Amino acid sequence: MTLLVDRFVNRVEFDSYEDFFNNFEFVVPENFNFGFDVVDEYAKIDPEKLALIWCDDNEEFKFTFSDMKKLSNQAANFFKSQGIGKGDTVLLTLKNRFEFWICMVALHKINAIAIPATHMLKPHDITYRLEKASIKMIVTIDEDNLLNDFAQCADDLGMDIKKSVVANVNREGWLNFNEEIAKMSDVYERPTGDDDNSHEDTFLIYFSSGTSGEPKMVEHAHDYALGHITTAKYWQNVVEDGIHHTASDTGWGKAVWGNLYGQWISGTTIFIYDYVRFNGLDLIQKLVDYKVNTFCAPPTILKFLIKEDLTQFDLSNIKYMTTAGETLPPEVFNRFKELTGLEIKEGFGQTETTVSLATFKWLESHPGSVGKPCPAFDVDLVDADGNVVDIGDEGEIAFNISDKRSVGLFKSYYKDEVKTKEACHDGRYHCGDQAYCDEDGYFHFVGRNDDVIKSSGYRIGPYEVESALISHPSVLECAVTAYPDDTRVEIVKASIVLTKDYEPSEELTKEIQAHVKKATAPYKYPRMIVYVDELPKSTSGKIQRKVIRENDLRALGKL
């Protein structure tokens, strides 16, 4: 055994969820640094241990921890040669290129601040990020118009930003990342003195779109990496020398949830498929070919997969499945159980947190529930006045932070004291998400505060209606939102993307409405159904219900 996780927790094994919840504790070294204390340590004690398997449709690379140590050291020396040091911000738009992992480890080692971002950024998004985060350097792929957009936005802002591009690309004004790191020494010593880090120093920032306004900058400390031990080992159930895959672009917070920190600390290999265009069947084939045994994907992807013929695949290598991002419809849960015999374990968290509620490995899955609290967080459900609600009543998910910041919880919204105080007050971090807890202690996610529909005195969460809708064979994807109504205040509206075998019709609308009335409480059925070619989504792939609501209000002359 070469597992490192036992260095950072008081105990590794637990007999039950209750044992885990009551007795689990982190052990955080004062100057913990993921690059040195995990990657380089594995390179020392088990250099041939496999860290990363990467492939696209043409190539395959495998990296041991020894490889990762050397490559990250070369990258660290490259960043230092460009004047990047402690506290400097570096923007990474690398999609699923393997250079992302090299850059992340390197930036952690030099105590710079990594800012991953999606490659789908538009000029407005780029300008906002470059200026707001005072970006010192960009490392990017060459896709769409990214190189031109980055250069133009930096020029418009009058910012002197170092620029580097990966793969076989040579552009004026851009350094070729791969060529440059090849010139560098593969030795990089741990910083000392003022250049060393505390576990509480900022090392990672994500831009999170939230529900309104410009994206917030979610600031994490070095110990955030340790917080994901609970994500990987006790929720995703990764195993020593196993192979894990989380379906996520590196621009999303889900990537470090599922494809970096907790997984490597727990000693499992990460598998990455760098596709040009997402195709669910291609992904499943890769999971089969590479014998991935623990798999995590958001419900958005799983909903697409159940509409495909998965019986052609031997899925026996997949031993454990998890999901997070939105509530998993029972139809999806049941279909995968039928295909694999596995119960998908749901979890809940945010860009601001590690996994905070989950169906941990000892717990039975309750479809529609995200599980029970993680011992890293003191979780309550509170009303608008901050009072803890009763069992069965809806409340906002909130973490007790009156004593100190929990390992895995964000530090603040970077350079935004106002937003930080809006979320962190009265001794709690307020998530902005509504849920209720049942008599068995399982939490059920209802929706974002802004997404809950108030109709004729009822409060209706969008996910329960969407779960009913997705179980109809015609529905490929859907979004449920509130629509203004003079009589009921609001009614339930469903925007639906149909599967390829169906066409919009009044008969289909009536059929879907009748289906929902049978699948859930009749008062929740969508009184309005519209058929669309696609749903508005954020750059992280989440459905933007807010955009649908605003478009409706604008059309009605109410916005």
C-alpha positions in Angstrom: 0.0 0.0 0.0 1.3 3.4 -0.9 -1.8 5.3 0.1 -1.1 8.9 1.3 -4.6 9.6 2.5 -3.8 8.3 6.0 -1.4 11.3 6.5 -4.2 13.8 6.2 -7.0 12.2 8.2 -7.3 10.8 11.7 -8.7 7.5 10.5 -9.1 6.0 7.0 -11.6 3.2 7.5 -15.0 3.5 9.1 -17.7 0.8 9.9 -20.7 2.9 9.1 -21.9 6.3 8.1 -22.6 7.1 11.8 -19.0 6.1 12.6 -17.7 8.3 9.7 -19.9 11.3 10.6 -19.1 11.2 14.4 -15.3 10.4 14.2 -13.8 11.7 10.9 -11.3 14.5 11.2 -8.8 16.2 8.8 -5.1 16.4 9.8 -3.9 19.5 8.0 -0.1 20.2 7.8 0.6 23.9 8.4 2.2 24.4 5.0 0.3 21.8 3.0 1.0 22.0 -0.7 -0.6 19.5 -3.0 2.2 19.6 -5.5 4.9 18.6 -3.0 3.0 16.7 -0.4 1.0 14.5 -2.8 2.4 14.5 -6.3 6.1 14.6 -5.4 5.6 12.3 -2.4 4.0 9.6 -4.6 6.9 10.1 -7.1 9.3 9.4 -4.2 7.6 6.4 -2.6 6.1 4.8 -5.7 7.5 6.5 -8.8 5.8 4.2 -11.3 2.4 4.6 -9.8 0.0 5.6 -12.6 -1.4 9.1 -12.1 -3.2 9.9 -15.4 -4.4 8.2 -18.5 -5.2 10.6 -21.3 -6.6 10.0 -24.8 -8.3 11.8 -27.6 -9.6 10.2 -30.8 -6.0 9.8 -32.1 -3.5 9.7 -29.3 -3.0 8.2 -25.9 -0.6 9.2 -23.1 0.0 7.6 -19.7 1.7 9.6 -16.9 3.2 8.2 -13.7 3.6 10.3 -10.7 7.3 10.4 -11.5 6.4 11.9 -14.9 4.1 14.4 -13.2 6.8 15.5 -10.8 9.3 16.2 -13.6 6.8 17.8 -16.0 5.3 20.0 -13.3 8.8 21.0 -12.2 9.6 22.0 -15.7 6.4 24.0 -15.9 7.2 25.6 -12.6 10.5 26.8 -13.9 8.8 28.0 -17.0 6.3 30.1 -15.1 9.1 31.5 -12.9 11.0 32.4 -16.0 8.0 34.5 -17.1 7.9 36.4 -13.8 5.1 34.4 -12.2 5.4 33.9 -8.5 3.6 33.7 -5.3 0.1 35.2 -5.4 0.1 35.9 -9.2 -3.0 34.9 -11.1 -2.8 32.6 -14.1 -5.8 31.8 -16.3 -6.0 28.3 -17.8 -8.4 27.5 -20.7 -7.2 24.0 -21.5 -10.5 22.1 -22.1 -9.3 18.5 -21.3 -5.7 18.7 -22.5 -3.3 16.8 -20.2 -1.3 20.1 -19.8 -4.0 21.2 -17.4 -2.8 18.8 -14.8 0.8 19.8 -15.4 0.0 23.5 -15.0 -2.2 23.0 -11.9 0.5 21.1 -10.0 3.2 23.6 -11.2 1.2 26.6 -10.1 0.6 25.1 -6.7 4.3 24.5 -6.3 5.2 28.1 -7.0 2.3 29.3 -4.8 0.7 31.2 -7.7 -3.1 31.3 -8.1 -4.6 29.0 -10.7 -7.9 30.2 -12.4 -9.4 27.5 -14.6 -11.9 28.7 -17.2 -14.0 27.2 -20.0 -12.8 27.5 -23.6 -16.3 28.8 -24.5 -15.6 32.3 -23.1 -16.7 35.2 -25.3 -14.9 38.6 -25.4 -17.1 40.1 -22.7 -16.4 37.1 -20.4 -12.6 37.3 -21.2 -12.4 41.1 -20.5 -14.3 40.7 -17.2 -12.0 37.9 -16.0 -8.7 39.5 -17.1 -9.5 42.8 -15.4 -11.3 41.4 -12.3 -8.6 38.9 -11.5 -5.6 41.1 -12.6 -4.5 38.1 -14.7 -0.7 38.0 -15.2 -0.5 35.0 -17.6 -2.7 33.0 -19.9 -2.2 29.3 -20.9 -4.7 28.2 -23.5 -5.7 25.8 -26.2 -6.1 27.2 -29.8 -9.8 26.7 -30.4 -12.5 28.9 -31.8 -11.2 32.4 -31.7 -9.6 32.2 -28.3 -6.1 33.4 -29.3 -7.4 36.5 -31.1 -9.9 37.2 -28.4 -7.4 36.9 -25.6 -4.9 39.2 -27.3 -7.5 41.8 -28.3 -9.1 41.9 -24.9 -5.7 42.3 -23.2 -4.8 45.1 -25.7 -8.1 46.9 -25.1 -7.5 46.8 -21.4 -3.9 48.0 -21.8 -2.7 44.9 -19.8 0.7 43.4 -20.4 -0.2 39.7 -20.0 2.2 36.8 -20.7 0.6 34.4 -23.2 1.2 30.7 -23.9 -0.5 28.2 -26.1 -0.4 24.4 -25.8 0.1 21.7 -28.6 1.7 22.2 -32.0 0.8 25.9 -32.4 3.2 28.7 -33.1 1.7 32.2 -33.1 3.3 35.6 -32.9 3.1 36.9 -29.4 2.4 33.5 -28.0 4.9 31.1 -26.4 4.6 27.4 -27.2 4.0 25.9 -23.8 5.2 22.4 -24.7 8.4 23.6 -26.4 9.2 26.0 -23.6 8.9 23.6 -20.7 11.0 21.1 -22.6 13.9 23.6 -22.3 13.5 23.8 -18.5 15.2 21.9 -15.7 13.1 19.1 -14.2 14.3 20.0 -10.7 12.4 22.5 -8.6 13.0 22.7 -4.9 10.2 23.5 -2.4 10.2 27.2 -1.7 11.3 28.4 1.8 10.9 31.6 3.8 8.6 34.2 2.3 8.0 32.1 -0.9 6.7 29.2 1.1 2.9 28.8 1.7 0.5 28.3 4.5 -2.3 25.9 4.1 -4.6 29.0 4.3 -3.0 30.9 1.4 -5.1 31.2 -1.8 -4.1 28.8 -4.5 -7.2 28.5 -6.7 -10.1 30.7 -7.9 -13.2 29.8 -9.9 -15.5 32.2 -11.5 -19.0 31.1 -10.5 -22.0 32.5 -12.4 -24.5 32.1 -9.6 -28.1 33.3 -10.2 -27.7 37.0 -10.9 -25.1 39.6 -11.9 -21.6 39.1 -13.1 -19.7 35.9 -12.0 -18.2 35.8 -8.5 -14.6 34.8 -7.9 -14.7 31.9 -5.5 -11.4 31.9 -3.6 -9.9 28.6 -2.2 -7.0 27.9 0.1 -4.4 25.1 -0.3 -6.3 22.9 2.2 -9.3 22.8 -0.2 -7.4 20.0 -1.9 -7.5 17.9 1.3 -11.3 18.7 1.6 -11.9 16.5 -1.4 -10.7 13.4 0.4 -14.4 13.1 1.5 -15.5 13.6 -2.1 -13.3 11.0 -3.6 -12.8 8.3 -1.0 -16.1 8.3 0.9 -18.6 9.4 -1.8 -17.1 8.4 -5.2 -15.6 5.3 -3.5 -12.4 5.5 -5.5 -9.9 2.7 -4.7 -6.2 2.3 -4.5 -4.8 1.8 -8.0 -8.2 1.9 -9.5 -9.2 4.0 -12.5 -11.7 6.9 -12.0 -13.4 9.2 -14.5 -15.6 12.3 -13.8 -17.2 13.7 -16.9 -16.3 17.4 -16.7 -14.4 20.0 -18.7 -11.5 21.5 -16.7 -13.1 24.9 -16.9 -15.7 23.7 -14.4 -15.3 23.3 -10.7 -16.4 19.7 -11.1 -13.0 18.9 -12.7 -11.1 19.3 -9.5 -13.9 17.7 -7.6 -13.6 14.6 -9.7 -10.4 14.5 -11.6 -7.6 15.8 -9.4 -7.3 16.3 -5.7 -9.2 13.7 -3.7 -8.6 11.0 -6.4 -4.8 11.4 -6.4 -4.6 11.7 -2.6 -6.6 8.5 -2.4 -4.2 6.7 -4.8 -6.4 6.2 -7.8 -5.6 6.8 -11.5 -7.6 9.5 -13.4 -8.8 8.7 -16.9 -9.5 11.6 -19.3 -11.1 11.5 -22.7 -10.4 14.7 -24.6 -13.2 14.7 -27.2 -13.7 17.3 -29.9 -17.5 17.2 -29.6 -19.3 15.3 -26.8 -20.9 12.0 -27.8 -22.3 9.9 -25.0 -21.8 6.6 -26.7 -18.2 7.4 -27.5 -17.6 8.2 -23.8 -19.2 4.9 -22.7 -17.0 3.1 -25.2 -13.9 4.7 -23.7 -14.9 3.8 -20.2 -15.3 0.2 -21.3 -12.0 0.2 -23.3 -10.0 1.6 -20.4 -11.7 -0.4 -17.7 -12.8 2.6 -15.7 -14.2 1.2 -12.4 -15.6 4.4 -10.7 -17.6 6.8 -12.7 -19.2 10.2 -11.9 -21.2 12.3 -14.3 -23.8 15.1 -13.9 -27.5 14.2 -14.5 -27.4 16.3 -17.7 -25.1 13.7 -19.3 -26.9 10.7 -17.7 -30.2 11.9 -19.0 -28.8 11.8 -22.6 -27.3 8.3 -22.0 -30.5 6.6 -21.0 -32.1 7.7 -24.3 -29.4 5.7 -26.2 -29.0 1.9 -26.6 -26.6 1.0 -23.9 -27.2 -2.7 -24.1 -24.5 -3.0 -26.7 -21.8 -2.2 -24.0 -20.4 -4.5 -21.4 -20.5 -2.2 -18.4 -19.4 -4.8 -15.9 -16.1 -3.0 -15.3 -17.9 0.0 -13.7 -18.2 -0.9 -10.0 -19.5 2.4 -8.6 -21.4 5.4 -10.0 -22.0 8.9 -8.5 -23.7 12.1 -9.7 -24.0 15.7 -8.7 -25.0 19.0 -10.2 -28.7 18.7 -10.2 -31.2 16.2 -8.8 -31.1 12.9 -10.5 -34.5 11.9 -12.0 -35.8 8.4 -10.7 -36.1 7.3 -14.4 -32.3 7.8 -14.8 -31.6 6.0 -11.5 -33.8 3.1 -12.4 -32.5 2.7 -15.9 -28.8 2.5 -14.9 -29.7 0.1 -12.1 -31.4 -2.1 -14.7 -28.3 -1.9 -17.0 -25.5 -2.2 -14.4 -27.1 -3.4 -11.1 -25.6 -0.2 -9.6 -27.4 2.4 -7.5 -26.2 5.8 -8.5 -25.1 7.7 -5.4 -26.1 11.4 -5.4 -24.2 14.2 -3.9 -24.5 18.0 -3.4 -22.0 20.8 -3.3 -21.1 24.0 -4.9 -18.1 25.8 -6.4 -17.7 27.2 -2.9 -17.5 23.7 -1.2 -16.4 20.2 -1.5 -19.1 17.5 -1.3 -21.3 18.7 1.6 -24.3 16.3 1.4 -24.0 12.9 -0.2 -25.1 9.3 -0.3 -21.9 8.1 1.1 -20.7 4.6 0.4 -22.3 3.1 3.5 -25.8 4.6 2.7 -28.6 3.2 0.6 -29.7 5.4 -2.3 -33.0 7.1 -1.9 -34.0 8.3 -5.4 -34.7 12.0 -5.2 -32.4 12.5 -2.2 -28.8 13.9 -2.2 -28.0 12.0 1.0 -26.7 13.0 4.4 -24.3 15.6 5.7 -20.5 15.4 5.2 -18.7 15.4 8.6 -16.5 18.2 7.3 -19.4 20.6 7.6 -22.0 21.5 10.3 -25.1 21.7 8.0 -28.5 23.2 9.0 -31.6 24.0 7.1 -32.8 27.5 8.2 -35.7 29.8 7.5 -35.5 33.5 6.4 -34.9 34.5 10.0 -32.0 32.1 10.5 -34.0 29.6 12.6 -33.5 25.9 12.1 -36.6 24.4 10.4 -38.4 21.2 11.5 -38.1 17.8 9.8 -40.0 17.9 6.6 -40.0 21.7 6.2 -38.1 23.5 3.5 -35.2 25.6 4.5 -32.0 27.1 3.1 -28.9 24.9 3.3 -26.4 26.7 5.6 -23.1 25.8 7.2 -22.1 26.8 10.7 -18.9 28.9 10.5 -19.1 30.6 13.8 -15.9 28.9 15.1 -13.7 28.7 12.0 -13.8 28.0 8.3 -14.2 24.2 7.6 -11.6 22.4 5.5 -13.1 22.4 2.0 -15.1 25.6 2.3 -14.1 28.6 0.3 -12.3 31.6 1.9 -14.3 34.4 0.4 -15.4 36.0 -2.9 -12.1 37.4 -4.0 -11.9 41.2 -3.7 -15.6 41.4 -3.1 -16.4 42.0 0.6 -20.0 42.9 -0.1 -20.8 39.5 -1.9 -18.9 37.7 0.9 -21.0 39.3 3.6 -24.2 38.6 1.7 -23.3 34.8 1.8 -21.5 34.7 5.2 -23.4 36.3 8.0 -24.8 35.5 11.5 -22.2 32.7 11.9 -23.3 30.8 8.8 -22.5 30.4 5.1 -25.8 30.5 3.3 -25.8 28.4 0.1 -28.9 29.9 -1.5 -30.3 26.5 -2.1 -33.6 25.1 -0.7 -34.0 21.6 0.7 -35.9 19.6 3.3 -34.8 16.7 5.5 -36.9 13.6 5.9 -37.4 11.5 9.0 -34.5 9.2 8.0 -32.1 12.1 7.9 -31.9 12.3 4.1 -31.8 15.7 2.5 -33.9 16.4 -0.6 -32.9 19.3 -2.9 -35.8 21.5 -3.9 -34.0 24.2 -5.9 -32.2 27.5 -5.9 -34.2 30.1 -4.0 -35.0 31.9 -7.3 -36.1 28.7 -9.0 -38.8 27.7 -6.6 -42.3 28.3 -8.2 -45.0 29.8 -6.0 -48.4 28.8 -7.5 -51.8 29.1 -5.7 -50.2 28.9 -2.3 -48.0 25.9 -3.2 -44.2 25.9 -3.4 -43.1 23.7 -6.3 -39.4 22.8 -6.9 -38.4 22.6 -10.6 -36.5 19.3 -10.3 -39.5 17.1 -9.2 -41.4 18.3 -12.2 -38.4 17.8 -14.5 -38.0 14.3 -13.2 -41.5 13.5 -14.1 -41.1 15.0 -17.5 -37.9 13.2 -18.4 -39.6 9.9 -17.7 -41.8 10.5 -20.8 -40.1 8.9 -23.9 -40.5 12.1 -25.9 -38.5 14.3 -23.6 -34.8 14.5 -24.2 -34.2 17.6 -22.0 -36.3 20.1 -20.2 -36.4 23.1 -17.9 -39.2 24.0 -15.6 -39.7 27.6 -14.6 -42.3 30.0 -13.2 -44.6 31.9 -15.6 -46.6 34.9 -14.3 -50.3 34.4 -13.9 -53.0 36.8 -12.7 -55.0 34.1 -10.9 -52.3 31.8 -9.5 -49.5 34.3 -9.1 -47.3 31.9 -11.1 -47.9 28.7 -13.1 -45.5 25.9 -14.0 -44.0 26.3 -17.5 -42.0 23.5 -19.1 -39.5 24.2 -22.0 -38.9 20.9 -23.7 -36.4 19.6 -26.2 -37.9 16.5 -27.9 -36.2 13.3 -28.8 -35.6 12.7 -32.5 -38.7 10.5 -32.8 -41.3 13.1 -31.8 -42.7 16.3 -33.2 -44.6 19.1 -31.3 -48.4 18.8 -31.3 -51.3 19.6 -29.1 -52.0 15.9 -28.6 -48.4 15.4 -27.3 -48.8 18.3 -24.9 -51.9 16.8 -23.4 -50.2 13.4 -23.2 -47.2 14.9 -21.4 -49.4 16.8 -19.0 -51.4 13.7 -18.2 -48.1 11.8 -17.7 -46.8 14.3 -15.2 -50.2 14.3 -13.2 -49.7 10.5 -12.8 -46.0 10.7 -12.0 -46.2 13.4 -9.3 -48.8 15.5 -7.4 -51.3 16.7 -10.0 -51.1 20.4 -9.0 -47.4 20.4 -10.1 -48.2 19.6 -13.8 -47.0 22.2 -16.3 -49.9 24.3 -17.4 -47.7 25.7 -20.2 -45.5 23.7 -22.4 -43.3 25.1 -25.1 -41.0 23.1 -27.5 -37.6 24.4 -28.2 -34.5 23.3 -30.1 -32.2 23.9 -27.2 -32.1 25.3 -23.7 -30.0 28.2 -22.5 -27.0 27.0 -20.6 -24.1 28.5 -18.7 -20.6 27.9 -19.8 -20.4 25.1 -17.2 -23.3 23.3 -19.0 -26.0 24.1 -16.4 -29.5 25.0 -17.6 -30.1 28.7 -17.0 -33.7 28.9 -15.8 -33.2 32.5 -15.0 -32.7 33.3 -18.7 -36.0 31.7 -19.5 -37.8 33.6 -16.8 -36.3 36.9 -17.9 -37.2 36.3 -21.5 -40.8 35.6 -20.5 -41.0 38.8 -18.4 -39.4 40.8 -21.2 -42.0 39.5 -23.7 -44.8 40.4 -21.3 -43.4 43.9 -20.9 -42.7 43.3 -17.2 -38.9 43.6 -17.4 
